[in-house]
Amino acid sequence: MTTTAIPSQTTNGHAVDTAPAPAPTEVPTSLSASPALLGFPAFAIAALSLALFLTGFNQTTIPSTLAAPLPIMIIASGLLFASAAWAIRRNEGVMASMFGLFGTFWLSFSVLVLGLLNNWFGKLPEPAQRGAQANFLLLWFVTMVVMTFATLRLQKVYTLLFVLIDFSLITLFAAVSIARPGAGGDPFILHPGVVALFVMPVVGMYLFASAVNSALGGKPFPMGKPFKR
């Protein structure tokens, strides 16, 4: 049995190669982009800005100290929403939920602070303002506790991050609730929460560095085995 070769096409007497074009080379999964490259540094810088504000770093007056953290928190919330949309496009629902919640927290916190400073919600006396802050912190504490239990099937570093968030929220809630009039918060309760706020950016940057290393072809950093399988 013989085969017949398919003649090549010619144009003006010159042969034209009809061989199929080579398939495009796939990008390895380890080099694919991840929303963690944007979301975790945005989360970390927002948490650090809040921690510095609560410690009174370079503080002179309340409005001037808010001039630095509030723009950072607002822009960070936008980056976190973009990261959530990015995660949705990659079918990473849990990551999208985390970044979406983080972005909503920072944006709502910024609106609360700006609203109280500029009387957007009416000219509220100090007890009413303190009550609004306490309710805000308590509601977010409950939300983040639920998210903490949901992360038990993820690697331990994610659960650790949410435990730090829970601790900071409940201590800030307690500090605001029992503080004496005119004070920013009870210092004995406020300080442990601020310490947790300083640790949160470290964990966030660790996750960011792991994502960068993975995106450049390396291995992700150790994250710990899940608490629940």
RAJOMO-V717993 format. One record per residue. N is the residue number from 0. PSI is psi in degrees with one decimal (none if undefined). Layout:
n,psi
N,PSI
N,PSI
//
This chain:
n,psi
0,129.5
1,157.2
2,150.8
3,124.2
4,140.8
5,121.7
6,145.8
7,149.5
8,152.1
9,147.7
10,114.5
11,38.4
12,-3.8
13,137.5
14,141.8
15,125.8
16,120.8
17,14.5
18,141.7
19,146.6
20,146.8
21,143.8
22,143.4
23,143.1
24,129.1
25,142.9
26,129.1
27,149.0
28,-36.2
29,-20.7
30,1.0
31,151.7
32,148.3
33,141.3
34,-17.0
35,-24.0
36,-24.4
37,-38.5
38,-45.6
39,-39.3
40,-33.8
41,-43.7
42,-44.0
43,-44.5
44,-32.5
45,-42.9
46,-40.1
47,-39.0
48,-37.9
49,-40.4
50,-42.9
51,-37.5
52,-44.5
53,-24.8
54,-7.1
55,29.0
56,123.1
57,34.8
58,134.1
59,-59.5
60,158.5
61,-48.4
62,-36.0
63,-34.7
64,-29.9
65,-14.4
66,-26.0
67,-53.4
68,-36.1
69,-47.3
70,-37.3
71,-44.5
72,-39.9
73,-47.5
74,-39.3
75,-37.6
76,-38.8
77,-42.0
78,-35.7
79,-38.0
80,-38.7
81,-39.1
82,-37.2
83,-42.7
84,-38.7
85,-45.0
86,-36.6
87,-40.8
88,-27.4
89,9.0
90,33.4
91,80.9
92,-41.5
93,-43.2
94,-39.4
95,-39.1
96,-44.8
97,-51.5
98,-36.0
99,-41.7
100,-43.3
101,-45.9
102,-40.6
103,-38.7
104,-51.4
105,-37.0
106,-44.3
107,-34.9
108,-42.4
109,-41.9
110,-41.1
111,-48.8
112,-47.3
113,-38.5
114,-40.8
115,-36.5
116,-34.5
117,12.2
118,37.7
119,-27.5
120,17.2
121,162.8
122,92.9
123,139.7
124,166.1
125,-43.5
126,-37.8
127,-39.0
128,-42.2
129,-39.0
130,-38.5
131,-41.8
132,-41.7
133,-43.1
134,-40.4
135,-48.6
136,-38.5
137,-43.0
138,-40.7
139,-30.9
140,-46.1
141,-43.4
142,-44.7
143,-29.4
144,-43.4
145,-43.1
146,-32.8
147,-46.4
148,-31.7
149,-21.3
150,2.9
151,-20.8
152,-3.9
153,175.4
154,153.4
155,-30.2
156,-32.3
157,-42.0
158,-40.4
159,-42.6
160,-44.0
161,-29.8
162,-41.4
163,-41.1
164,-45.6
165,-46.1
166,-42.7
167,-40.4
168,-44.3
169,-34.5
170,-38.1
171,-37.9
172,-46.8
173,-40.2
174,-41.6
175,-36.5
176,-36.9
177,3.1
178,151.7
179,156.5
180,137.5
181,-8.3
182,153.8
183,-17.7
184,155.4
185,119.6
186,-33.6
187,-26.2
188,-33.9
189,-40.9
190,-43.7
191,-36.3
192,-36.6
193,-37.8
194,-43.5
195,-35.9
196,-33.2
197,-27.8
198,-32.8
199,-45.6
200,-31.1
201,-45.4
202,-41.6
203,-42.3
204,-29.4
205,-44.1
206,-37.0
207,-46.3
208,-37.1
209,-41.2
210,-38.9
211,-45.5
212,-40.8
213,-39.4
214,-26.5
215,10.2
216,-2.3
217,-173.0
218,146.2
219,151.8
220,159.1
221,132.2
222,-12.9
223,145.9
224,148.9
225,149.8
226,-30.9
227,137.0
228,none
//
